[in-house]
Amino acid sequence: MNARVDSRVAALPLVALETTDVRDFEVVHLGRYVLIALLTSVCMLLWAWSRIDLRETAVALDGTERRNDLAVAEHERLELELLSLKGKAWRDGEAIPGGQTLVQVATP
């Protein structure tokens, strides 16, 4: 009985089992093409997402740098104003701009 089974298996065309042609396209290799297309599309999506994320980060960083530059300029302006108010001319009794009075504190 084993001889019959072996002869039947040998009689089957192996080409029909391995490849099934559908209009000159091998269906066996279709899975490989689908896998390659899927990997390519995933890579393209990741690339696009990273570019969008980098641009959003660059825009946020630019806004933060502008706010920092404005804060540094305001800090320098206020520091200069404070130094001018503490200057010798103000301690000698000159009028302070804005109608404010100068309070002199005696040092021990």
Short mmCIF file of the C-alpha atoms (twelve columns), coordinates in Angstrom:
data_MODEL
# 
_entry.id   MODEL 
# 
loop_
_atom_site.group_PDB 
_atom_site.id 
_atom_site.type_symbol 
_atom_site.label_atom_id 
_atom_site.label_alt_id 
_atom_site.label_comp_id 
_atom_site.label_asym_id 
_atom_site.label_seq_id 
_atom_site.Cartn_x 
_atom_site.Cartn_y 
_atom_site.Cartn_z 
_atom_site.pdbx_PDB_model_num 
ATOM 1   C CA . MET A 1   0.000  0.000   0.000   1 
ATOM 2   C CA . ASN A 2   2.882  2.360   0.607   1 
ATOM 3   C CA . ALA A 3   4.009  1.855   -2.963  1 
ATOM 4   C CA . ARG A 4   0.677  3.118   -4.263  1 
ATOM 5   C CA . VAL A 5   0.787  6.239   -2.093  1 
ATOM 6   C CA . ASP A 6   4.297  6.984   -3.226  1 
ATOM 7   C CA . SER A 7   3.371  6.534   -6.858  1 
ATOM 8   C CA . ARG A 8   0.363  8.833   -6.494  1 
ATOM 9   C CA . VAL A 9   2.433  11.567  -4.875  1 
ATOM 10  C CA . ALA A 10  5.052  11.222  -7.575  1 
ATOM 11  C CA . ALA A 11  2.365  11.494  -10.245 1 
ATOM 12  C CA . LEU A 12  1.158  14.913  -9.025  1 
ATOM 13  C CA . PRO A 13  2.711  17.821  -10.847 1 
ATOM 14  C CA . LEU A 14  4.939  19.714  -8.399  1 
ATOM 15  C CA . VAL A 15  4.775  22.887  -10.434 1 
ATOM 16  C CA . ALA A 16  1.038  23.147  -9.829  1 
ATOM 17  C CA . LEU A 17  1.580  22.875  -6.070  1 
ATOM 18  C CA . GLU A 18  4.353  25.459  -5.916  1 
ATOM 19  C CA . THR A 19  3.071  28.130  -8.242  1 
ATOM 20  C CA . THR A 20  -0.368 29.078  -9.367  1 
ATOM 21  C CA . ASP A 21  -0.224 31.485  -12.251 1 
ATOM 22  C CA . VAL A 22  -2.832 34.185  -12.369 1 
ATOM 23  C CA . ARG A 23  -2.304 36.114  -15.568 1 
ATOM 24  C CA . ASP A 24  1.478  35.601  -15.502 1 
ATOM 25  C CA . PHE A 25  1.840  36.538  -11.811 1 
ATOM 26  C CA . GLU A 26  2.970  33.983  -9.289  1 
ATOM 27  C CA . VAL A 27  0.667  33.952  -6.271  1 
ATOM 28  C CA . VAL A 28  3.292  32.309  -4.093  1 
ATOM 29  C CA . HIS A 29  5.412  35.472  -4.235  1 
ATOM 30  C CA . LEU A 30  2.454  37.748  -3.574  1 
ATOM 31  C CA . GLY A 31  3.027  37.561  0.184   1 
ATOM 32  C CA . ARG A 32  6.583  38.806  -0.242  1 
ATOM 33  C CA . TYR A 33  5.415  41.789  -2.286  1 
ATOM 34  C CA . VAL A 34  2.731  42.606  0.259   1 
ATOM 35  C CA . LEU A 35  5.286  42.419  3.076   1 
ATOM 36  C CA . ILE A 36  7.709  44.682  1.223   1 
ATOM 37  C CA . ALA A 37  4.924  47.175  0.439   1 
ATOM 38  C CA . LEU A 38  3.776  47.123  4.076   1 
ATOM 39  C CA . LEU A 39  7.290  47.707  5.417   1 
ATOM 40  C CA . THR A 40  7.863  50.503  2.911   1 
ATOM 41  C CA . SER A 41  4.617  52.236  3.854   1 
ATOM 42  C CA . VAL A 42  5.377  51.915  7.588   1 
ATOM 43  C CA . CYS A 43  8.826  53.437  7.023   1 
ATOM 44  C CA . MET A 44  7.331  56.291  5.021   1 
ATOM 45  C CA . LEU A 45  4.736  56.982  7.730   1 
ATOM 46  C CA . LEU A 46  7.392  57.010  10.440  1 
ATOM 47  C CA . TRP A 47  9.553  59.351  8.357   1 
ATOM 48  C CA . ALA A 48  6.641  61.747  7.754   1 
ATOM 49  C CA . TRP A 49  5.654  61.667  11.430  1 
ATOM 50  C CA . SER A 50  9.216  62.432  12.533  1 
ATOM 51  C CA . ARG A 51  9.476  65.359  10.089  1 
ATOM 52  C CA . ILE A 52  6.175  66.815  11.326  1 
ATOM 53  C CA . ASP A 53  7.270  66.351  14.937  1 
ATOM 54  C CA . LEU A 54  10.620 68.036  14.248  1 
ATOM 55  C CA . ARG A 55  8.911  71.010  12.634  1 
ATOM 56  C CA . GLU A 56  6.500  71.403  15.553  1 
ATOM 57  C CA . THR A 57  9.435  71.233  17.964  1 
ATOM 58  C CA . ALA A 58  11.366 73.819  15.948  1 
ATOM 59  C CA . VAL A 59  8.375  76.189  15.971  1 
ATOM 60  C CA . ALA A 60  7.938  75.772  19.729  1 
ATOM 61  C CA . LEU A 61  11.663 76.318  20.304  1 
ATOM 62  C CA . ASP A 62  11.631 79.453  18.171  1 
ATOM 63  C CA . GLY A 63  8.722  80.868  20.196  1 
ATOM 64  C CA . THR A 64  10.487 80.079  23.463  1 
ATOM 65  C CA . GLU A 65  13.691 81.737  22.253  1 
ATOM 66  C CA . ARG A 66  11.747 84.874  21.291  1 
ATOM 67  C CA . ARG A 67  10.069 85.024  24.710  1 
ATOM 68  C CA . ASN A 68  13.462 84.494  26.378  1 
ATOM 69  C CA . ASP A 69  15.041 87.303  24.332  1 
ATOM 70  C CA . LEU A 70  12.199 89.641  25.309  1 
ATOM 71  C CA . ALA A 71  12.544 88.670  28.975  1 
ATOM 72  C CA . VAL A 72  16.329 89.222  28.910  1 
ATOM 73  C CA . ALA A 73  15.880 92.645  27.262  1 
ATOM 74  C CA . GLU A 74  13.238 93.617  29.843  1 
ATOM 75  C CA . HIS A 75  15.497 92.390  32.670  1 
ATOM 76  C CA . GLU A 76  18.418 94.449  31.366  1 
ATOM 77  C CA . ARG A 77  16.183 97.518  31.003  1 
ATOM 78  C CA . LEU A 78  14.896 97.157  34.568  1 
ATOM 79  C CA . GLU A 79  18.400 96.572  35.889  1 
ATOM 80  C CA . LEU A 80  19.599 99.747  34.158  1 
ATOM 81  C CA . GLU A 81  16.642 101.658 35.545  1 
ATOM 82  C CA . LEU A 82  17.373 100.396 39.050  1 
ATOM 83  C CA . LEU A 83  21.029 101.369 38.755  1 
ATOM 84  C CA . SER A 84  20.077 104.843 37.535  1 
ATOM 85  C CA . LEU A 85  17.705 105.259 40.477  1 
ATOM 86  C CA . LYS A 86  20.432 104.193 42.888  1 
ATOM 87  C CA . GLY A 87  22.968 106.509 41.250  1 
ATOM 88  C CA . LYS A 88  24.694 109.459 42.885  1 
ATOM 89  C CA . ALA A 89  22.533 112.014 41.130  1 
ATOM 90  C CA . TRP A 90  19.382 110.666 42.753  1 
ATOM 91  C CA . ARG A 91  20.983 110.577 46.178  1 
ATOM 92  C CA . ASP A 92  21.927 114.241 45.898  1 
ATOM 93  C CA . GLY A 93  18.272 115.241 46.006  1 
ATOM 94  C CA . GLU A 94  17.329 115.585 42.374  1 
ATOM 95  C CA . ALA A 95  13.703 114.939 41.476  1 
ATOM 96  C CA . ILE A 96  12.828 111.415 40.418  1 
ATOM 97  C CA . PRO A 97  10.902 111.202 37.160  1 
ATOM 98  C CA . GLY A 98  7.253  110.289 37.645  1 
ATOM 99  C CA . GLY A 99  6.622  112.423 40.716  1 
ATOM 100 C CA . GLN A 100 8.000  109.879 43.213  1 
ATOM 101 C CA . THR A 101 9.943  110.970 46.253  1 
ATOM 102 C CA . LEU A 102 13.281 109.601 47.259  1 
ATOM 103 C CA . VAL A 103 13.540 108.092 50.709  1 
ATOM 104 C CA . GLN A 104 16.974 108.279 52.213  1 
ATOM 105 C CA . VAL A 105 17.888 105.598 54.706  1 
ATOM 106 C CA . ALA A 106 20.612 106.314 57.179  1 
ATOM 107 C CA . THR A 107 23.303 103.669 57.308  1 
ATOM 108 C CA . PRO A 108 24.734 102.817 60.740  1 
# 
